[in-house]
Amino acid sequence: MLTRDEKIAKLGKVITDRATVLLGKDKITPDSPEYWGINSALKFTAANYGEQMAEDILDICLTMKKRVPLTFAQLAEKNPQFDKEYLEKALQAVSESGLVEFHWENLDGKNPNHEKRWVLDMFVPGSAEIMMINPVHSDMFPETADFFERMAYLPLAGLTEQVPPGGAGIGMHVIPVEKAIPAESQSLPIEHLSHWLKKYEGHIGVSVCSCRKQQRIRGEGSGDIEADWCIGVGDFADYCRETNHGRDITYEEAMEILQKAEDRGYVHQITNIDGENKIFGICNCAVGVCNALRTSQLFNTPNLSASAYVAESDGEKCVACGKCVETCPAGAVRLGQKLCTKDGPIQYPRHELPDDTRWGEDHWNKNYRNENGCIQTWPTGTAPCKVACPAHIAIQGYIKMAGDGRYQDALKLIKKDNPFPAVCGSICRKYCEDACTRGTVDQALSIDEIKKFIAEQDMKAEHRYIPPMNSCTRDKFDQPAPTSWPSRATALWYSIRKPPPAAC
């Protein structure tokens, strides 16, 4: 007779993707992340359905194999100790816990009648995210956040350099937003966001972001809004609705969320574990927050988040504003690569790739959150005037636009970083002119005078420009607490200890 801890360890080994556990090098103990996740799901079930139900769903899970769907009849045959009525209740309980998911699909060709089938999920992507998006689970049991973070890290540490471009079915796949793909590029529909939303229209849902919520619980939050960023589609959206993990939205609402994400410079990713014709979610990921992006950023191996598209700049149209530097989630682009000094052009080292050298932890970028997510003005990779400016205004960009007579465009560019150009133009200390490299040749450009001229255009009513508001409030995203809960215990906990809203 196995003890509870032994059962959890056994189930953890069935689900985990951690090679050291699968090979027998490491054992699952109460100090293992696999244990934390399964145990938190059992505690959540106990709070809602009682201790006996928690023990019973553990036994049910042990009769299942990872990602092998089973019908109710098959599960009843494997669990003859339970009558059908109790088994139905147990399957509902284990589905609410996040350990098991259900769907009606026929991807494997064994479900032509689209019967409801239950699947023992993998940890990531899978049960860890489901536990996190539950309105109260991870706040009740904060170890769930540690479980998610570790299981998104340990299975991939030291292996990402072996993954080919596109991720080879691991985790997530980065896709550009539709408007960024020229029609003449003949891109496949799979790369278009609307392709997936149209395919699953009528079965689209939304939930909080599991990664942002994880970081908030772990005290590592970036201040990003948690609510309504992760879009579920197809049977997964139906599962989330039926288990109180999310709510239904329309196609138009989904496109509105994607546009808000685009305005904030987030990265659109789709799930990548079920082949080319199926996804179950679209995420809008922020640099330094997303566990999926971390697989390429921390381990310094871009293949895991490689897109099928590569951005290129047009030298004739580029005004060197630097906005691509600020937006690029991988920190891959820099300004000033051909910057000249009085001693000649600066030679910058080329980035090493796993294909060219033996890859180890010494090649990881452990400061990726700061470098890729926060530093927008690199002293040796950005225009020196932009670095010196306290507001980091795109100086090169607006000067080029002004030189072309595009004063309104120049004003728009300035106002992306500085809403009060006329005021600042009058009292500016002119650090930018001190840093101007033209001063090493003859004299610095009159940057401040150019900005004053552009700002004066804004004082004329016919040229007044008000930037579109990219609000960081919860107005559109905040939703009332669900009106139904798995049990009175969860509802009571929520009423007493409702999680605080995410910082903005």
MIMIMI-789596 format. One record per residue (C-alpha): residue in three letters; x negated, y, z. Coordinates in pm, 1 decimal, padded with zeros to 6 digits. Layout:
<atoms>
ATOM type        X        Y        Z
ATOM  ALA        X        Y        Z
...
</atoms>
This chain:
<atoms>
ATOM type        X        Y        Z
ATOM  MET  00000.0  00000.0  00000.0
ATOM  LEU -00162.6  00323.6 -00115.0
ATOM  THR -00162.7  00626.7  00110.6
ATOM  ARG -00025.4  00960.0 -00012.9
ATOM  ASP -00375.8  01098.0 -00068.5
ATOM  GLU -00473.1  00785.6 -00262.9
ATOM  LYS -00164.2  00820.5 -00481.6
ATOM  ILE -00247.0  01184.2 -00553.1
ATOM  ALA -00605.3  01088.5 -00641.2
ATOM  LYS -00482.8  00812.4 -00871.0
ATOM  LEU -00237.9  01043.9 -01049.0
ATOM  GLY -00500.9  01315.7 -01074.2
ATOM  LYS -00734.5  01078.2 -01256.4
ATOM  VAL -00455.2  00990.7 -01501.0
ATOM  ILE -00397.2  01357.1 -01584.6
ATOM  THR -00737.9  01525.0 -01556.5
ATOM  ASP -00964.3  01609.8 -01847.4
ATOM  ARG -01266.7  01650.1 -01621.1
ATOM  ALA -01530.9  01416.7 -01767.1
ATOM  THR -01713.2  01361.1 -01437.4
ATOM  VAL -01392.4  01223.2 -01284.0
ATOM  LEU -01299.6  01009.1 -01583.9
ATOM  LEU -01648.4  00857.9 -01588.3
ATOM  GLY -01636.3  00785.1 -01216.8
ATOM  LYS -01913.7  01026.4 -01122.8
ATOM  ASP -01680.6  01237.7 -00905.8
ATOM  LYS -01386.2  01127.2 -00693.6
ATOM  ILE -01065.5  01321.8 -00642.3
ATOM  THR -01039.4  01426.5 -00278.2
ATOM  PRO -00836.2  01690.5 -00091.5
ATOM  ASP -01114.4  01932.1 -00192.5
ATOM  SER -01058.9  01871.9 -00565.9
ATOM  PRO -00854.7  02111.0 -00782.6
ATOM  GLU -00653.9  01818.3 -00920.7
ATOM  TYR -00542.5  01743.2 -00565.8
ATOM  TRP -00447.9  02107.4 -00499.2
ATOM  GLY -00220.9  02119.7 -00803.2
ATOM  ILE -00039.7  01790.9 -00749.6
ATOM  ASN -00005.0  01853.1 -00378.2
ATOM  SER  00141.1  02200.9 -00434.0
ATOM  ALA  00398.5  02052.2 -00672.7
ATOM  LEU  00492.4  01795.9 -00408.1
ATOM  LYS  00519.7  02064.2 -00140.6
ATOM  PHE  00740.9  02271.2 -00370.4
ATOM  THR  00964.7  01968.5 -00423.4
ATOM  ALA  00976.3  01898.3 -00050.2
ATOM  ALA  01083.1  02258.7  00016.5
ATOM  ASN  01368.3  02224.8 -00232.0
ATOM  TYR  01473.4  01860.6 -00213.0
ATOM  GLY  01315.2  01715.9  00100.6
ATOM  GLU  01004.6  01512.3  00184.9
ATOM  GLN  01145.6  01181.7  00059.8
ATOM  MET  01211.8  01322.5 -00284.8
ATOM  ALA  00853.3  01450.4 -00298.4
ATOM  GLU  00723.7  01100.1 -00222.9
ATOM  ASP  00957.0  00947.6 -00481.0
ATOM  ILE  00856.0  01179.7 -00766.7
ATOM  LEU  00491.9  01095.8 -00693.7
ATOM  ASP  00576.5  00727.8 -00743.9
ATOM  ILE  00768.0  00808.6 -01063.7
ATOM  CYS  00474.3  01003.5 -01206.2
ATOM  LEU  00245.2  00706.9 -01139.2
ATOM  THR  00456.4  00497.6 -01378.1
ATOM  MET  00388.5  00745.0 -01660.9
ATOM  LYS  00091.3  00809.0 -01887.6
ATOM  LYS -00032.5  01156.0 -01977.9
ATOM  ARG  00151.4  01308.8 -02276.5
ATOM  VAL  00343.3  00988.8 -02353.2
ATOM  PRO  00716.3  01077.3 -02368.3
ATOM  LEU  00969.6  00839.4 -02209.7
ATOM  THR  01348.3  00828.1 -02233.5
ATOM  PHE  01571.1  00795.3 -01928.1
ATOM  ALA  01624.8  00425.5 -02005.9
ATOM  GLN  01249.6  00365.1 -02021.4
ATOM  LEU  01193.1  00548.8 -01693.5
ATOM  ALA  01477.8  00358.1 -01528.7
ATOM  GLU  01316.8  00032.6 -01636.3
ATOM  LYS  00982.9  00140.5 -01488.2
ATOM  ASN  01148.5  00255.8 -01163.1
ATOM  PRO  01410.8 -00008.2 -01076.5
ATOM  GLN  01403.3  00086.7 -00706.1
ATOM  PHE  01614.6  00397.4 -00780.9
ATOM  ASP  01977.6  00397.1 -00890.8
ATOM  LYS  02053.7  00603.9 -01202.0
ATOM  GLU  02218.6  00892.4 -01020.0
ATOM  TYR  01922.9  00936.8 -00785.9
ATOM  LEU  01674.4  00896.8 -01072.2
ATOM  GLU  01844.9  01178.0 -01263.7
ATOM  LYS  01809.9  01402.4 -00959.5
ATOM  ALA  01445.8  01299.6 -00917.2
ATOM  LEU  01369.0  01378.9 -01282.6
ATOM  GLN  01523.5  01721.5 -01240.0
ATOM  ALA  01313.2  01775.5 -00927.9
ATOM  VAL  00986.1  01666.6 -01088.7
ATOM  SER  01063.3  01883.1 -01394.0
ATOM  GLU  01114.6  02185.8 -01170.5
ATOM  SER  00785.8  02110.5 -00995.6
ATOM  GLY  00597.5  02147.8 -01324.5
ATOM  LEU  00430.9  01805.7 -01320.4
ATOM  VAL  00669.9  01670.6 -01582.8
ATOM  GLU  00822.2  01847.5 -01882.5
ATOM  PHE  01107.3  01734.9 -02105.7
ATOM  HIS  01195.2  01779.5 -02472.6
ATOM  TRP  01404.6  01630.4 -02753.9
ATOM  GLU  01142.7  01625.4 -03029.5
ATOM  ASN  01045.4  01348.3 -03268.9
ATOM  LEU  00683.5  01437.1 -03332.4
ATOM  ASP  00563.4  01080.0 -03287.0
ATOM  GLY  00836.9  00928.4 -03505.6
ATOM  LYS  00971.1  00725.6 -03212.5
ATOM  ASN  01264.1  00951.2 -03129.3
ATOM  PRO  01477.5  00975.5 -03449.0
ATOM  ASN  01794.7  01040.1 -03247.2
ATOM  HIS  01631.6  01326.7 -03053.9
ATOM  GLU  01700.1  01180.3 -02712.3
ATOM  LYS  01585.7  01376.0 -02411.3
ATOM  ARG  01240.2  01250.2 -02309.3
ATOM  TRP  01016.7  01332.8 -02014.7
ATOM  VAL  00640.5  01386.2 -02046.5
ATOM  LEU  00368.1  01383.8 -01782.3
ATOM  ASP  00185.0  01703.6 -01871.2
ATOM  MET -00187.4  01763.2 -01891.0
ATOM  PHE -00311.4  02019.0 -01640.8
ATOM  VAL -00423.6  02296.8 -01881.7
ATOM  PRO -00247.3  02391.3 -02096.2
ATOM  GLY  00045.4  02231.9 -01921.4
ATOM  SER  00153.7  02187.5 -01563.4
ATOM  ALA -00080.8  02452.2 -01421.8
ATOM  GLU  00076.2  02727.4 -01631.6
ATOM  ILE  00427.0  02595.5 -01562.5
ATOM  MET  00366.6  02611.0 -01186.5
ATOM  MET  00229.6  02963.7 -01220.4
ATOM  ILE  00524.7  03100.5 -01421.0
ATOM  ASN  00776.4  02967.0 -01168.2
ATOM  PRO  00917.0  03276.8 -00994.1
ATOM  VAL  00808.9  03161.9 -00646.4
ATOM  HIS  00595.1  02846.4 -00662.8
ATOM  SER  00246.8  02996.2 -00663.1
ATOM  ASP  00340.0  03270.5 -00417.1
ATOM  MET  00466.0  03004.7 -00176.9
ATOM  PHE  00154.6  02791.6 -00228.4
ATOM  PRO -00138.3  03015.7 -00335.4
ATOM  GLU -00370.8  02717.2 -00384.9
ATOM  THR -00182.4  02670.3 -00713.6
ATOM  ALA -00370.9  02971.1 -00853.6
ATOM  ASP -00706.0  02817.4 -00755.6
ATOM  PHE -00598.2  02489.3 -00916.4
ATOM  PHE -00516.1  02669.0 -01243.0
ATOM  GLU -00840.8  02863.8 -01250.0
ATOM  ARG -01058.5  02557.9 -01183.9
ATOM  MET -00879.6  02327.7 -01428.7
ATOM  ALA -00918.7  02589.8 -01700.5
ATOM  TYR -01291.7  02598.6 -01626.3
ATOM  LEU -01432.5  02262.3 -01518.5
ATOM  PRO -01327.3  02042.7 -01815.5
ATOM  LEU -01493.2  02283.1 -02063.3
ATOM  ALA -01804.2  02397.7 -01876.9
ATOM  GLY -02105.4  02288.6 -02078.6
ATOM  LEU -01897.6  02148.9 -02367.0
ATOM  THR -01770.3  02454.1 -02554.5
ATOM  GLU -02081.4  02483.8 -02771.3
ATOM  GLN -01989.7  02148.9 -02929.7
ATOM  VAL -01647.1  02267.9 -03044.8
ATOM  PRO -01608.3  02357.8 -03415.4
ATOM  PRO -01445.1  02683.9 -03529.9
ATOM  GLY -01074.7  02702.0 -03451.1
ATOM  GLY -01095.1  02506.5 -03127.3
ATOM  ALA -01038.8  02154.2 -03270.8
ATOM  GLY -00701.3  02134.2 -03099.9
ATOM  ILE -00827.6  02256.1 -02762.9
ATOM  GLY -00621.7  02514.9 -02581.1
ATOM  MET -00522.4  02820.6 -02783.3
ATOM  HIS -00576.4  02957.9 -03132.0
ATOM  VAL -00614.5  03330.5 -03198.1
ATOM  ILE -00393.8  03477.5 -03468.5
ATOM  PRO -00392.0  03834.6 -03597.5
ATOM  VAL -00073.0  04034.9 -03583.4
ATOM  GLU  00118.9  04019.3 -03907.7
ATOM  LYS  00073.5  04383.3 -04009.7
ATOM  ALA -00304.9  04338.4 -04002.4
ATOM  ILE -00298.9  04072.4 -04277.3
ATOM  PRO -00300.3  04219.6 -04631.0
ATOM  ALA -00046.2  04055.2 -04860.0
ATOM  GLU -00311.3  03981.8 -05122.1
ATOM  SER -00507.1  03765.7 -04877.0
ATOM  GLN -00257.7  03481.7 -04945.1
ATOM  SER -00263.3  03381.8 -04580.5
ATOM  LEU -00078.6  03068.3 -04474.2
ATOM  PRO  00252.2  03112.5 -04289.9
ATOM  ILE  00104.0  02939.0 -03985.7
ATOM  GLU -00099.8  03252.3 -03921.5
ATOM  HIS  00200.3  03483.7 -03913.3
ATOM  LEU  00368.7  03549.8 -03583.0
ATOM  SER  00711.2  03589.7 -03742.0
ATOM  HIS  00672.0  03248.7 -03907.7
ATOM  TRP  00686.4  03081.8 -03568.3
ATOM  LEU  00958.3  03306.4 -03429.6
ATOM  LYS  01178.1  03246.4 -03733.8
ATOM  LYS  01111.1  02873.5 -03715.6
ATOM  TYR  01227.3  02857.8 -03354.2
ATOM  GLU  01490.4  03133.3 -03367.8
ATOM  GLY  01765.1  03057.5 -03117.9
ATOM  HIS  01514.6  02879.4 -02897.3
ATOM  ILE  01287.8  03164.1 -02784.6
ATOM  GLY  01219.8  03247.5 -02421.5
ATOM  VAL  00988.9  03460.8 -02213.9
ATOM  SER  00822.6  03435.6 -01874.0
ATOM  VAL  00557.6  03603.2 -01664.5
ATOM  CYS  00195.8  03562.5 -01771.0
ATOM  SER  00039.5  03272.4 -01582.7
ATOM  CYS -00315.3  03413.0 -01610.2
ATOM  ARG -00228.4  03762.8 -01489.6
ATOM  LYS -00028.9  03615.0 -01202.1
ATOM  GLN -00313.9  03379.8 -01114.2
ATOM  GLN -00557.9  03667.7 -01091.7
ATOM  ARG -00321.1  03873.2 -00877.8
ATOM  ILE -00278.3  03587.4 -00631.1
ATOM  ARG -00654.6  03526.7 -00622.4
ATOM  GLY -00720.3  03896.0 -00559.5
ATOM  GLU -00884.9  03944.0 -00900.6
ATOM  GLY -00604.2  04129.1 -01074.7
ATOM  SER -00676.6  04371.9 -01356.0
ATOM  GLY -00363.6  04576.6 -01292.1
ATOM  ASP -00192.8  04439.1 -01603.6
ATOM  ILE  00181.7  04391.3 -01581.3
ATOM  GLU  00261.7  04024.2 -01515.5
ATOM  ALA  00617.5  04016.6 -01638.1
ATOM  ASP  00745.4  03916.3 -01980.6
ATOM  TRP  00425.9  03862.7 -02178.1
ATOM  CYS  00429.6  03487.7 -02246.1
ATOM  ILE  00673.9  03373.8 -02514.8
ATOM  GLY  00792.9  03013.7 -02517.3
ATOM  VAL  00948.7  02861.7 -02828.1
ATOM  GLY  01142.5  02551.5 -02924.1
ATOM  ASP  01214.7  02284.3 -02666.9
ATOM  PHE  00969.8  02444.0 -02425.4
ATOM  ALA  01187.1  02756.3 -02413.0
ATOM  ASP  01488.1  02535.1 -02336.6
ATOM  TYR  01292.4  02352.6 -02066.5
ATOM  CYS  01191.5  02682.2 -01904.3
ATOM  ARG  01549.1  02805.9 -01901.6
ATOM  GLU  01686.5  02484.6 -01750.8
ATOM  THR  01421.6  02478.4 -01475.7
ATOM  ASN  01425.1  02852.3 -01391.4
ATOM  HIS  01076.7  02913.6 -01532.2
ATOM  GLY  01187.9  03169.3 -01791.0
ATOM  ARG  01480.9  03329.4 -01969.8
ATOM  ASP  01608.8  03338.3 -02326.5
ATOM  ILE  01537.1  03630.6 -02558.2
ATOM  THR  01624.3  03712.6 -02917.2
ATOM  TYR  01393.5  03728.3 -03215.2
ATOM  GLU  01409.1  04108.6 -03200.0
ATOM  GLU  01315.4  04112.9 -02830.3
ATOM  ALA  01020.5  03884.5 -02900.9
ATOM  MET  00898.4  04114.9 -03177.9
ATOM  GLU  00930.7  04411.7 -02941.5
ATOM  ILE  00710.3  04233.7 -02686.0
ATOM  LEU  00453.5  04155.2 -02956.0
ATOM  GLN  00449.6  04519.8 -03065.5
ATOM  LYS  00393.3  04636.3 -02707.0
ATOM  ALA  00107.1  04389.3 -02681.3
ATOM  GLU -00035.6  04516.6 -03009.0
ATOM  ASP -00018.8  04875.5 -02882.7
ATOM  ARG -00220.9  04772.9 -02577.4
ATOM  GLY -00482.6  04589.8 -02783.0
ATOM  TYR -00395.6  04244.2 -02649.9
ATOM  VAL -00488.7  03925.4 -02833.9
ATOM  HIS -00211.9  03709.6 -02978.1
ATOM  GLN -00272.9  03336.8 -02930.4
ATOM  ILE -00068.1  03028.2 -03008.1
ATOM  THR -00091.9  02686.3 -02846.2
ATOM  ASN -00316.1  02448.5 -03034.6
ATOM  ILE -00268.4  02094.8 -02900.9
ATOM  ASP  00012.9  01941.6 -03108.9
ATOM  GLY -00108.3  01971.5 -03467.4
ATOM  GLU -00055.6  02236.2 -03731.3
ATOM  ASN  00324.5  02229.2 -03747.7
ATOM  LYS  00414.8  02279.2 -03382.6
ATOM  ILE  00348.9  02530.9 -03111.7
ATOM  PHE  00522.2  02578.6 -02779.8
ATOM  GLY  00411.5  02929.6 -02693.8
ATOM  ILE  00272.2  03264.2 -02802.7
ATOM  CYS  00054.9  03444.3 -02548.3
ATOM  ASN -00047.3  03809.4 -02542.2
ATOM  CYS -00385.3  03796.0 -02375.5
ATOM  ALA -00600.2  04064.0 -02218.0
ATOM  VAL -00977.3  04055.0 -02209.2
ATOM  GLY -01111.8  03955.7 -01869.4
ATOM  VAL -00773.9  03810.6 -01770.2
ATOM  CYS -00695.3  03523.1 -02004.7
ATOM  ASN -00831.2  03178.2 -01916.1
ATOM  ALA -00812.4  03075.5 -02282.5
ATOM  LEU -01027.9  03367.9 -02398.8
ATOM  ARG -01265.5  03295.4 -02113.4
ATOM  THR -01361.5  02966.4 -02276.1
ATOM  SER -01541.3  03158.0 -02549.0
ATOM  GLN -01641.2  03469.8 -02355.5
ATOM  LEU -01785.5  03320.1 -02037.9
ATOM  PHE -01952.2  03027.7 -02211.7
ATOM  ASN -02061.0  03264.3 -02489.3
ATOM  THR -01931.0  03031.0 -02760.9
ATOM  PRO -01688.4  03211.5 -02994.3
ATOM  ASN -01560.2  02902.8 -03175.6
ATOM  LEU -01290.5  02832.6 -02918.8
ATOM  SER -01115.0  03161.1 -02994.5
ATOM  ALA -01212.1  03192.5 -03359.5
ATOM  SER -00943.0  03314.1 -03596.0
ATOM  ALA -00904.4  03208.3 -03957.3
ATOM  TYR -00955.2  03576.3 -04045.3
ATOM  VAL -01265.6  03790.8 -04015.4
ATOM  ALA -01237.6  04168.1 -03983.2
ATOM  GLU -01449.6  04376.1 -04217.6
ATOM  SER -01502.9  04750.9 -04222.5
ATOM  ASP -01493.3  04966.7 -04533.7
ATOM  GLY -01795.9  05193.5 -04519.1
ATOM  GLU -01629.8  05453.1 -04741.4
ATOM  LYS -01321.8  05481.2 -04519.7
ATOM  CYS -01477.6  05427.0 -04177.1
ATOM  VAL -01515.7  05745.8 -03976.8
ATOM  ALA -01712.5  05576.1 -03696.8
ATOM  CYS -01447.0  05655.3 -03437.0
ATOM  GLY -01547.8  05354.5 -03228.6
ATOM  LYS -01194.0  05231.5 -03162.2
ATOM  CYS -01284.5  04887.7 -03295.5
ATOM  VAL -01561.2  04873.8 -03034.9
ATOM  GLU -01312.0  04945.1 -02759.0
ATOM  THR -01049.7  04702.7 -02888.1
ATOM  CYS -01256.9  04400.0 -02991.9
ATOM  PRO -01181.1  04132.1 -02728.5
ATOM  ALA -01509.9  03952.8 -02779.6
ATOM  GLY -01732.2  04259.4 -02761.1
ATOM  ALA -01861.5  04155.7 -03101.6
ATOM  VAL -01870.7  04495.3 -03268.6
ATOM  ARG -02089.5  04792.1 -03181.1
ATOM  LEU -02156.0  05136.9 -03319.2
ATOM  GLY -02502.7  05268.3 -03386.2
ATOM  GLN -02662.6  04951.0 -03518.5
ATOM  LYS -02853.8  05164.6 -03770.2
ATOM  LEU -02904.6  05457.2 -03536.3
ATOM  CYS -03214.9  05654.7 -03626.8
ATOM  THR -03446.2  05827.2 -03381.5
ATOM  LYS -03750.8  06044.3 -03425.3
ATOM  ASP -03951.9  05720.5 -03406.1
ATOM  GLY -03750.9  05550.8 -03681.4
ATOM  PRO -03454.8  05308.5 -03689.0
ATOM  ILE -03383.2  05103.3 -03377.8
ATOM  GLN -03405.2  04729.0 -03425.7
ATOM  TYR -03142.3  04540.5 -03226.6
ATOM  PRO -03174.5  04170.0 -03142.9
ATOM  ARG -02933.8  03936.3 -03317.1
ATOM  HIS -02695.4  03732.4 -03105.8
ATOM  GLU -02803.3  03372.2 -03054.4
ATOM  LEU -02554.9  03100.5 -03145.5
ATOM  PRO -02520.3  02744.2 -03013.3
ATOM  ASP -02592.9  02616.9 -03364.8
ATOM  ASP -02942.5  02758.9 -03349.0
ATOM  THR -03068.0  02665.0 -03004.6
ATOM  ARG -03014.4  02438.7 -02708.4
ATOM  TRP -02724.9  02586.7 -02511.2
ATOM  GLY -02717.3  02594.5 -02134.3
ATOM  GLU -02586.5  02800.1 -01846.0
ATOM  ASP -02867.8  03049.1 -01902.4
ATOM  HIS -02693.7  03143.8 -02227.6
ATOM  TRP -02353.8  03205.5 -02067.3
ATOM  ASN -02226.6  03559.3 -02024.4
ATOM  LYS -02119.3  03560.7 -01659.9
ATOM  ASN -02057.5  03935.7 -01677.2
ATOM  TYR -01814.2  03895.6 -01967.2
ATOM  ARG -01523.8  04061.4 -01787.4
ATOM  ASN -01715.1  04382.7 -01742.7
ATOM  GLU -01899.3  04379.2 -02073.4
ATOM  ASN -01613.7  04274.1 -02301.7
ATOM  GLY -01326.2  04423.4 -02108.2
ATOM  CYS -01453.2  04743.7 -01950.1
ATOM  ILE -01765.3  04880.4 -02118.1
ATOM  GLN -01657.0  05084.0 -02418.1
ATOM  THR -01963.6  05297.7 -02465.2
ATOM  TRP -02290.4  05107.1 -02479.2
ATOM  PRO -02596.4  05335.8 -02462.3
ATOM  THR -02772.0  05145.4 -02740.3
ATOM  GLY -02468.6  05039.6 -02940.8
ATOM  THR -02244.2  05344.3 -02956.1
ATOM  ALA -02278.5  05701.8 -03077.9
ATOM  PRO -02484.9  05884.7 -02809.9
ATOM  CYS -02241.1  06178.0 -02810.5
ATOM  LYS -01952.0  05941.5 -02733.2
ATOM  VAL -02152.5  05783.2 -02450.9
ATOM  ALA -02234.9  06120.3 -02299.1
ATOM  CYS -01876.9  06251.7 -02316.3
ATOM  PRO -01703.7  06194.3 -01978.6
ATOM  ALA -01380.1  06112.3 -02163.9
ATOM  HIS -01560.6  05900.2 -02426.3
ATOM  ILE -01376.5  06077.1 -02706.9
ATOM  ALA -01442.2  05943.2 -03058.2
ATOM  ILE -01660.9  06239.0 -03153.0
ATOM  GLN -01808.4  06097.9 -03472.2
ATOM  GLY -01459.7  06011.5 -03587.7
ATOM  TYR -01292.1  06349.1 -03542.8
ATOM  ILE -01588.9  06538.1 -03688.1
ATOM  LYS -01574.5  06323.2 -04003.0
ATOM  MET -01197.8  06376.0 -04029.7
ATOM  ALA -01234.0  06749.4 -03977.8
ATOM  GLY -01502.2  06759.7 -04245.8
ATOM  ASP -01254.3  06593.8 -04482.7
ATOM  GLY -00987.1  06849.2 -04391.1
ATOM  ARG -00781.5  06588.0 -04201.8
ATOM  TYR -00718.3  06811.4 -03900.9
ATOM  GLN -00396.7  06641.9 -03790.3
ATOM  ASP -00563.4  06299.7 -03801.5
ATOM  ALA -00857.0  06440.2 -03606.1
ATOM  LEU -00617.2  06577.0 -03344.1
ATOM  LYS -00442.5  06239.8 -03315.2
ATOM  LEU -00776.4  06068.3 -03264.2
ATOM  ILE -00881.4  06311.4 -02991.0
ATOM  LYS -00549.5  06271.4 -02809.6
ATOM  LYS -00595.2  05896.1 -02786.0
ATOM  ASP -00845.3  05968.1 -02508.7
ATOM  ASN -00782.7  06327.0 -02406.6
ATOM  PRO -00428.5  06468.2 -02383.3
ATOM  PHE -00555.6  06823.2 -02318.9
ATOM  PRO -00812.9  06901.5 -02589.5
ATOM  ALA -00747.3  07277.2 -02584.8
ATOM  VAL -00810.5  07304.4 -02210.9
ATOM  CYS -01118.2  07081.3 -02217.3
ATOM  GLY -01252.2  07259.8 -02521.6
ATOM  SER -01267.4  07583.8 -02322.6
ATOM  ILE -01444.2  07451.8 -02012.3
ATOM  CYS -01645.2  07161.6 -02153.3
ATOM  ARG -02002.6  07119.6 -02028.7
ATOM  LYS -02109.5  06996.4 -02377.6
ATOM  TYR -02292.0  06682.8 -02266.3
ATOM  CYS -02224.3  06550.6 -02616.8
ATOM  GLU -02437.2  06823.7 -02774.1
ATOM  ASP -02720.3  06750.4 -02531.1
ATOM  ALA -02718.8  06389.7 -02650.8
ATOM  CYS -02677.4  06464.2 -03021.5
ATOM  THR -02969.7  06302.6 -03207.5
ATOM  ARG -02951.5  06572.9 -03473.2
ATOM  GLY -03114.1  06789.0 -03209.1
ATOM  THR -03434.6  06587.3 -03245.1
ATOM  VAL -03449.8  06693.0 -03610.5
ATOM  ASP -03335.0  07057.8 -03603.9
ATOM  GLN -03040.5  07139.6 -03377.5
ATOM  ALA -02737.6  06963.0 -03238.2
ATOM  LEU -02402.2  06985.8 -03411.1
ATOM  SER -02156.6  07239.0 -03267.6
ATOM  ILE -01933.1  06958.9 -03143.8
ATOM  ASP -01742.4  07167.6 -02893.0
ATOM  GLU -01662.4  07440.4 -03144.8
ATOM  ILE -01524.7  07182.4 -03385.1
ATOM  LYS -01306.8  07039.3 -03110.1
ATOM  LYS -01182.3  07388.3 -03018.1
ATOM  PHE -01085.2  07451.1 -03378.7
ATOM  ILE -00894.2  07123.2 -03400.4
ATOM  ALA -00726.8  07185.0 -03062.7
ATOM  GLU -00613.0  07528.3 -03178.7
ATOM  GLN -00411.6  07357.7 -03453.1
ATOM  ASP -00212.0  07192.2 -03178.2
ATOM  MET -00111.9  07530.4 -03036.7
ATOM  LYS  00086.1  07604.7 -03352.2
ATOM  ALA  00435.9  07459.7 -03331.4
ATOM  GLU  00431.6  07319.3 -03683.4
ATOM  HIS  00120.4  07115.6 -03602.7
ATOM  ARG  00207.9  07007.3 -03247.3
ATOM  TYR  00132.1  06639.3 -03198.9
ATOM  ILE  00274.5  06434.3 -02911.3
ATOM  PRO  00123.7  06083.5 -02892.8
ATOM  PRO  00370.0  05793.8 -02866.9
ATOM  MET  00414.7  05682.5 -02507.1
ATOM  ASN  00254.6  05350.8 -02422.2
ATOM  SER  00413.0  05325.7 -02080.8
ATOM  CYS  00264.2  05112.9 -01808.0
ATOM  THR  00590.4  05082.6 -01617.1
ATOM  ARG  00814.4  04783.9 -01559.5
ATOM  ASP  01121.6  04952.7 -01710.8
ATOM  LYS  01166.0  04717.8 -02004.1
ATOM  PHE  01000.9  04417.3 -01849.0
ATOM  ASP  01141.6  04400.3 -01497.3
ATOM  GLN  01426.8  04155.4 -01473.1
ATOM  PRO  01650.1  04074.1 -01175.2
ATOM  ALA  01573.9  03760.2 -00979.1
ATOM  PRO  01747.6  03451.0 -01123.3
ATOM  THR  02100.8  03405.5 -00995.6
ATOM  SER  02055.4  03031.2 -00950.2
ATOM  TRP  01771.7  02845.8 -00779.9
ATOM  PRO  01678.8  02480.0 -00742.1
ATOM  SER  01770.2  02498.8 -00375.3
ATOM  ARG  01868.6  02721.4 -00088.6
ATOM  ALA  01517.9  02683.3  00054.6
ATOM  THR  01355.5  02855.4 -00243.3
ATOM  ALA  01620.1  03127.8 -00255.2
ATOM  LEU  01572.8  03196.4  00113.6
ATOM  TRP  01194.3  03217.9  00073.1
ATOM  TYR  01236.2  03459.7 -00217.1
ATOM  SER  01470.8  03685.1 -00020.3
ATOM  ILE  01229.8  03698.1  00273.7
ATOM  ARG  00901.0  03722.0  00085.2
ATOM  LYS  00966.9  03853.5 -00260.9
ATOM  PRO  00628.7  03894.2 -00435.6
ATOM  PRO  00520.4  04256.9 -00476.8
ATOM  PRO  00533.2  04401.2 -00827.5
ATOM  ALA  00208.5  04388.1 -01020.6
ATOM  ALA -00003.7  04698.3 -01001.5
ATOM  CYS  00010.3  04917.6 -01307.0
</atoms>
